[in-house]
Amino acid sequence: MKLFFRMSFVSILVTSAAFSQVAEQKAWMSVGSIHNWFSNFGSEREEGWVAEQQYGLQWPALYAHQDMQAAKGLWIGTTNFTDAKGTYTNKVIHVGPRVTGAGEFFPTKFNMVSKYEQTAVKVDETDTYGKLVDPHPVDKTMPWDRMIDNVVNTSIGLTMQRKIIAFSQQFHDNYFVFDYTFTNTGIIDEKGTTSAPVTLTGVYFYFQNRLATNADTRLVIGNATGWGINTMNDVRGDTTIASTFFPGNKDNDVRASYSWHGRYPSFTQYDNIGGPIFIPYYDKTDTTGRLGAAQFVGWGTVFASKSATDSTDDPKQPSTTSYEESDGVYSRNNDQYNVSAMVGEYGMITKGHVVPRHADKVGPTGDPSLNTSGGLSFATGYGPYTIAPGQRVRIVIAEAVAGLSREAAVSVGRKFKSGAITAAQKNDSVYTGRDSLFSTFRRAIANFKSGWAVPMPPPPPKTFSVNSGAGKIILSWTPNTDNPADPAVVKWEVWRAVGRYDSTYYKIGEVSGTGYVDTTAAQNVAHYYYLSAVGDPAANTTAAGTPPGALKSSRYYTQTYIPAYRRTAPASNLAEVKGKIRVVPNPYSINGKGGLLFPGEADKISFVNIPGRCTIRIYSELGELIKTIEHGSTPATETGSQDYDLTTTYNQIIASGVYIAVLTTPQGEKEILKFVVIR
């Protein structure tokens, strides 16, 4: 199969009666441990990718249901503005949190650029990947791993360029950088139509974030948590007024707004901070009490122009830090011609620093919703700016997520569930994630101030192949030597997980060559791998907030998402295994998720102790042939076991009943077995 990566997009046409149609495109940024989708309209509105309110902004993205994004919005406000329809004391244009931006924002560019080609990853000759991307063109000189270059014209004549930047280096892989430049071009649509030159006054750039940490616990703690009913918001760098929730003025060196999974009064079974999972919803085997929502997520200001004529950073920006009702009157049906609504919206944009902050107002035992139906979003506004024709304003923001590691979330959650620690002790552990978040902000700021001089790891391999085999699993790869300036690889680390791809990985090997044979894998059990290129510790310049030590290429370049197996050795003929062939498990209960025997896999049974080459025909109890499997069609696939996915030739799931399997060797030998399937 040919490996083909593309930047996933949805070809939706958003329209306005006054403007031509503009195609909406969306793409995933997924090179580090944080993943999110982005829209070419300039902001990621509610249900903008799929019809799910809580979708995107995943960390750690290896694991399922880590989504924390409910809705985002970008509004741009100005004063005393005149267009073809009239003059407005307050003019506000919008994309999100629920409106598409049609007729107000006009995308003209949406390209992904990558430092490296995407690694071609295969398992048993089948392409495997997490999210489809199109990392083209390739720019080997980039200081970051991947960038989306997004240019959008607006109906008020400001052209926005949004560069979304991601790094894979292990100390900088949990944040995105949004580098915005707003230029007064006078262009008012996607065709390049210009208006008469006009100076824009009272300009504010206003961002809304409706976050909900996180989808993994939504149906454990309560459905309303999925739209942020219990989201707690806080701010730093806004005012000298001391915080009461996290006491003192700690971290006021960082200008940041952030959120976490707060108390949900409707949930009374146990303290829900951190989202302990006592009774699992998605994974019925996840019964440890794992903390499913221990992340801290937010935006940190890296840079904001003092003015359109002064390109130095203004430490007084953002000028607005507030929290707003997520389902409030201005959260939907926004319209650039609704005069009265725009007056109210501009009032929100220019609100200033709201105190007490949301977290301080709620307190440790209060209700984060503050009696609203949808909880609170945090909002950040930059301005006011006066922008004459040809002038521009730059704003750089880091979006980051941090918190307890998966292993720590399991350990702390287990102790809390067993009663070994109190709720307060559990919460103290969760709140250490806040320190990790601010450390991440500082690294992003240091990276920016260094001119993006973050030291890079060696490049990931061009190809990575994993193949099941008899008595072994065979791994091989092709190094990327395209750019002599890239850091050298001193060794390769091989990491493996058992049973499911989103579980704990262990390093099983370090090699200097381009292959590894895994003979320690359990027989006929799913195994998943990733490969890291490791650099020389001496090559790490420790710049831009990077600690010393060897730097490694990201697992997300080489992560496998479909299983490989160490199969049993094949029998040379049927007589050798006569009476030893087994169907495992038998009977089998179909549940669509692999059950306790194969968590994370599709339903299946296995024929074990079989000859290396044979034909397996599956019949119903009535003698109808429903599936034929050719086992060992090539020498490399001649093993002593074969999986069957419990479907017919036409990919229909088989019904409950008794089934007959007839194994036939090329020499004409036969073995007949029965197995039972229960639905």
N, C-alpha and C positions, 0 to 999 in steps of 0.2 A: 504494500500500500504506500502511496506517495504521501509524505508528510506535507500538510498545507496549513499554514497559520494565517489567519486573517483578523483584521480588527472588526469584531462583531458590531454590527449596526442594525438598527431598526429603521426601515424606510417608511417613516410616517411623514405625511405632508401636513404641516400646520399652516393654516390659512387665515387671512384677514381680508375683509371686503375691500380694503383700501390698498392692499399690497399683494404682490404675486406670491405664489407658493414657494415655500422653503422646506427642503427635506431635512428632517431631524435625524442626526446620526448619534450613535452612542458607542463607547468603547470602554473596555476594562483596562485599568492599570494594575498589573499583577506581578511585578518583578521582585518585590520584597515581601515581608511578612504582613504588610497591610495591603488590602485590595479594595478598589472601589471602581464604579463605573462613572463615566463622565459624558455629558451631553454637549453637542456643538453649540447649543444656545447659550451656554455660559454658566448654567447652574443646574443642579440635580433636583428637580421638583418631585413631589410626592407621586408615587406610582409611575415614575418616568421611564422605567425599564420594563417592569412587569407589574401586573395588577396586585402588588403586595405593598402594603404601606411601609413595612420594615424590610428594606432590601438595600444592600450595599454597605460600604465602610466596614469591612470585615477584618478582625484581628483577634488572635492569630489566624490567618486565613486558611491554614492547612485544615482546620477543623470545620465541621459543618455547623450551620446556624449561628454564626458569629456576627450577623448583620446588626448594625447599630444606627443606620441612617433611616429616618422616616421621611424627612422633607427638608429641602434647602431652598433659599430664595436669595436673589440679588436684585435689589432695587437701586435705581439711580435717581436722585432728586435734584432739581434746580429751581431757581426762582425767576419770576418775571420773564417767562418764556413765551415766544410767539411762534405758532406754526400756521398751516393753511386753515386750520379750524378755529383759531382764536388765540387769545392771550391768556396766560395762566399765571396767577400769583405763585402757585406751587405746581410744578410739573413733575410727575413721578412715573418712571417706566419700570416694568417688572418682568422678571422671569422667575417663577416659583413664588411662594412655596407650592401653589397649586395651579397657577396659570402657566401656559406654555411659553409665553414670550412672543407669540405670533403678532406681527404688525408693530412690535416694539423693539425686538432684537432680531438681527439678520445675519446668521452665520455665513461666512465666506471662506473659512479655512478650518480644517479639522484633520491634522496629520499626526501620525505617530512616528517618532524617530528613535532609533535604538543604537546603543554603542556596539551591540553584538547581534548577530543573527540568532533567532530563537533556536535553542538546542533541539535537534530532531530526536525525540525520545520514543522508543518502541519497546513493547513487551510482547514476546512471541510474535514478532513481525507486525504487530498492530500498534498504530499510533496511540499515544496516551498523553493527555494534557489536562490541565485544570480548567483554564479559560482560554478561549480563542483570542489571539491577538495578531496584528499585522505589524511587526517591528521594522517597517521600511519607510524611508530609506535608512541605511546604516551609516552612522557617522562615528568613525573610530576615535575621533578626537574629542568627543563630548566628555565633560567632567562628571556626568551622571550616567546612569544606565539606560534610562528611557525618558522620553518627553512627549507630551501631546501639545502641539502648537495649535491654538484655537483663536481665531480672529472673528470678531462679531461687530458689525455696524449697529448703530441704534438710531431710533427715530428722533433723537435730540441732537444728532450730529457728532456724538462721541464714538470713536472706534476703540473697542476693547481688544487687546491682545492678552490672552491668558495662556501662560506656559505652565503646564502641570508637570512637575519634575519628580522623579523617583530614583532612589539609590538602592542597591542591593547589598552593599557592604554591611556586615552584621551589626555595627554600632549606629547605623543610619538608615536601617531598612524599615522602620516603623513610623515613618512620616512622609507626607507629600509636601512639596513646596508649590504654592500658587503664586506665580510672579505676574502681576497685573500691570499693564500700562494702558491708561485711558488718554487718548489723544483727541483733541478737538479738530477733526478733519472736515466737519461739515457734511459728511456722507450720511444720508438718512435712510438708505435701504441696501439690499444686497446687490443691486445693479450698479452702484457707485454714483447714484444721483446726489448732487450736492445742493445744499441750501445756501442762501446768502450768508457770508461770514458773520458770525455773531459771537460775542463773548458770553460764556455761560457763567452765571453767578450763583452763589450759595449752593455749590455742588456738593452732594454727599454720596458716598458709596456705602451701601447698607446691606449687610449679610445676615441672613437668619438661618439658624441651625436647630431643627427639631430632631433630637437624638433620642434613642431608646435602647439602652443597654440591658440585654441583647436578645436576639431571637431564640437562642438556646433555652431561655427560661420563660418565654412568653406564656406558654401553655402549662407551665408548672406553677408560676407565681400568680399569673392572672392575665387574661387576654388584653386588658387595657394597658398593661405595661408595654405592649408592642407598639403603641402610639405615644408612649412617653408620659403616661399618667403619673408615674412615680419618679420621673427624671429630676434629679437635683442639678442645679446650675450654680456656678460660682465664677468669680472674676478676680484677677490679680493685675497689679500695675495700673489700676484705675483711680485710686484715691488713697489717701493716707489713713482713712478710717480703718481701724483694726477689725479684722474678722472675728466673729464669735464661734462659728462652726469649726473652722480650723484656726485656732487662736493666733492673734498677732498679725504682723505684716510680712510674714515669711513669704518669699518668692515674689515680692513686688518688683524685683528686678526684671521680671518677665511680664509682658503685656498679654494676658491670656484670658479666654473664657473657656470653660470646660464643664463636662457633665459626667454623671455616674448614676448607677442603679440605686435609687434612694428607697426609703421606707415606703411600703404600700399598705396603708391601714386596713384595707379589705382582706389582706392575707394575714391570718392569725395563727396558723399552725406552728410557726416558729419564726425567728427573726430572719427577714428576707434580704438583709444587706449582703451583697455579693452573690445573690441568687443561688443559695444552696439547693441542690436537686436531691430531695429525699425519695420522691416517687417519680421516676423518669417518664418523659413523654415520648421523645423521639427514639431513644436507644434504651430498650427495656433491660439491657445488661448493665446500664450505668447507675448502679445502686449504692455507690460509695458515699454519697452526700456531696459530691464535687461542687465547688463554687462555679456556677455557670455564667455569672455576670459580674466578674471582678475587675472589669476594665474601667479606666479613666480615659476620656476622649475629649478633644477640644481643638481650638484654634489659638495659635500664638502669633502675635504681630512681630515680624522680622524687620520690616522697614516700611515707612510711610513718608512720602515727600512732605516737606514743610509747606511748599506751595508749588504752583506751576512754573515758577521762576527760580526756585531754590530746591535743588535736588538732594539736599542733605536730609537725614532722618529726623522726623519730628517726634520727640519722646512724648508729646502730649496727645498723639494719635494712638489708638482710636479716641474720638471725642464722645462717642456714645457707646455705653455698655449697659444693656438692659435685658430684661426678660419679659417676654410677651406671651399672651395666651395663644396657644397653638391653634385653637379652633376659634379664635376671636373674629370680630367683624371684618377685619382687614386681611384675613388669612386666605381669602378666595375671591374670585370674580373681580380681580383687580383690572382696572381699565385706565389707560392714559388720557381718556377724555371725560372721566367722571370727576368733575371739579370738586365737589364737596368731599368725596372720598380721598382725593389727593391731598387736600388740606390736612385731613386726619393722618394720612400716611406720612406726610412730611413732618408732622408733629412727632410721630414715632421715631423717624430717622434722626431728628435733632434733639432727642430727649436728654442727652447727656448721660452722666454716670449715675445710675439708679442705686440709691442706698435706702434701706439696707439691701444688700445683695440677696439673691433668691435663697441661697443656703442659710444665710444668717436669719432671714425672716422666718423660714420654716423651722429651723432648729433641729436637734437630733431626734425629737419625738413627734414632730409636726407632720402635716400632710403636704407633700411636695406639690400636689395639684392646686393648692390654695383655692379649693372649691370650684375649680374649672372642670369642664367636661373632657378636655384633652391634654391637660398638663401644660407645661411652660417650655418655650424655646428660648435659647439665648440669642441676642442680637448684638451686632457690632457695626458701628458706623464711623466712617472717616470723612472729615470735612470740618468747616466749609472751605471749598476751594473756588477760586476764580480762574477760569481757564479760557484764555483768548485763543483765537484761531491759530493752529499750529503748535500750541503748547500742550504739555502732557503732565500727568500725575502718575507716579508709580507706587504701588502697594504690594508688599510681599508678605505672604501668610504661610505659616506651617500648620498643617493639619496632622495631628499625631494621636496615637493610641498607645497606652502602656498599661501595665498591671502585673498581677501575679502570673508566673509561668503556669503552664498546664499542670506540671508536676506539683507545684505549690498549691494550686487550686484544689487538686485531689487530696493532698496531704492535710491541708487546713480544713477542708470540707469533711473529710473522714473523722477528724478529731472532734469537730463540732457536732456531727451527727451522733457520735458515740458518747458524747458528754465529757470528753477529755478536756475540752476548753469551753469557756463561756461564750455567749454571744458577743460580749464586749471584746474579748480576746480575738475572736474571729474577725470582728469589724476592724480592730486595730491592724490586723494583717491585710485586710482588703485595702485600708486607707494608705498603706505603703505604696500602692499603685499611683497615688497622687504624686509622690516624690519621683517615681520613675517617669511620669508624664513630664514633669518640669525639667528633669534631666534631659529628656528627649528634646524639649523646646530649646534648651540651651545648646545642645549639639547642633540643631538646625540653624540657630542664630550664629554660632561659631563657624559653621560651614559657609553661610552666606558672607560673613565678614572676611573670611579667608579668600574670597573670590572663588568659591567652590573648589578649594584645594584639598578636599577630603581624599586621603589615600585610597586607592582602589585595590581590590583583590585580583588575583589572576583571573583570566577569562574563563567562563564555563566551557565545557567541551562542545564541539560542533555536533557530535552525535553521542547518544548513550543508548545501548541496547541491552536488554535483559531477556534471557531465554531459559525457559524451563527445560529440564533434562533429567535423565535417569541417574539418580544418585547425586545430582548437583544442579545448581542454578548458575548459569554462565553470564557474566557481565563483561561488556567491552565498550570502549569509547574512543573517540577521535579528538585529540586536543585541538584547540583553536590557536594557530600560530600566525594568523593573518597580520597582526600588528606587532612589529618588533619592540615597540615602546611599551607594550603591556607588561605588567609584572610577571616574572617567571614562576612556573609551577615547580615546587620542590617535592610535592607528594600529592597523592589523591586519597581522600578519605571515603570509605564506603559505609553507608548507614542503612540499617534494615529495621523494619517493623513487621510484626506478625499479626495476621488476622484481619487487619484493616489499615487503610493508608493513613487515617487520621488517628494514629495511636502513638505510643512512645517509641522513638527510634534509638537504636544502640549502634555505636560504631563497631563494625566487625572487621575492619581491615584498613591498613595504610599501605599503599603501594606506590612505586615510582614508575611502573609501566602503564599499559593501556588496557589491562584486563584483570579480572578477578574471578575465581571459581569458588562459589559458596557451597561447601560440602557439609556445613553444620546446620543448614535449614531443616526444620522438621519435615517429614515426608507428607506429601499430599495436603499441605496447609498453605494458605495464601501468604505470600511474602511481598513486601513493598520496599522500594529502595530509593535512595537519592545519592548523588555523587558530588563531592565538593573538591574544587581545586584549591590547594593550600599554598600560600606564598611564604617567602622568607621573612621571618619576624624583623630582620634588619632592614627590610625594604619598607616597613611601615614607618612613615615620617611622623606619626602621632599628631598630625595636624587636624584642625577643625573638630576638636572634641573627640578624637579617636584615641582610645587607650592603646598602650603598647601591646605587641604580640602579633602572631601570624593572622593575616586576613584571609578569608575564605569566600569562594564564590557561592552565590545563593542557591539554596536547595530548590527554589522554585524554577530554576532553569532545567533541572534534571529529575524532579519528583515524578515517580510513577504512580498512577491512579488505578491501574488494573493489575491483578495479581500474577505472580509467577510462582511456580511450584517445583519443589524437588520431588520428582516422581520415584516410585519404586522401580527397581530394575525389571526389565521385561523377561518373561519366560520365552525360551527359544521355540517351544511348541506347546500345544494344548495338553498333551499327555503329562508334561512336567508339572502342570498346576491343576490337573484334574481333581475336582473336589475341593480346591482351595480358593477358587474365585468367589469373591464376595461383592454384594451390593451394600454400600455404606452411605447413610444410615438406612435401615430397613426395619420397620416402615418409616416413611418420611412425611412430616406435616408441613404443608406449604403455608407460608405466611407472607411471602413477598419480600422478606428482608434477610433471608438466609438463616433465620432462627438462631438459637444459641450455639449451634455447631459452626455456622459460617457467618458471624456477624459482619455486616458491611458488604457482604457479597449477595449475589442473586441466589435464589433457591436452586439446589442441585443435589444430585446423588453422584456417587463415584463407583465405578467398577474397578476393583483392585485385584492384583495378582493375575493380570491378564497377559497374553502374549504381546510381543512388541508390535505385531502387525495383525490386525483382524478387522472384521466387519461386525458391528453391533446393530442388530435390528430390534426395534422396540415395537411390540404388538399389544393391542388391547386384549382384555379377557375374551373378547369375541373373535379374536384372530385378525383384527384390522391392523395393517402396518401403519404406524403413525410417525416413525422416525428411523432414519438410517444414518449411522455414524461410521465413518471410515477412520479407524484408529491406526496411527503410525504410517501415514502416507509417505513419509520420507524417513531416512535413517535417523535424522536428528530428532524426530518426534516418536521414535519407537521407545515407549516406556511401559511400565507395568500397571498403569492406571489411566482411566479416562473419565472425565466429568460429563454429566448429562444434565442439561438445564431444565428438564421437565416440560418441554414444549414439543409441539408437533412440527412437522415439516413446514407448516404455514405459520409458525411462531405463535400458535395458540397455547395457552397454559392447559396442561392436561387435567382432566377431572379426577375426582376421587375414584379409587378402584384398584384392582389387581392388574398388574402388567407383567408381560413376559418378555424377557430379553434373550435373544439367540445370538451367541457369539460364534463366528465362523472364521477359521484361518484360511490363508491362501491354499493350504493343502487339503481343505475340505473338512477339517475336524470341526466338531460342534460341541457347544456347551449351552444348556438351557437353564435360565434362572428366573425366579419370580420376585417381584417387589411390590410393596403396597404404598400408595400415595393417599394422604388424607388432607382434605381442604377444610 
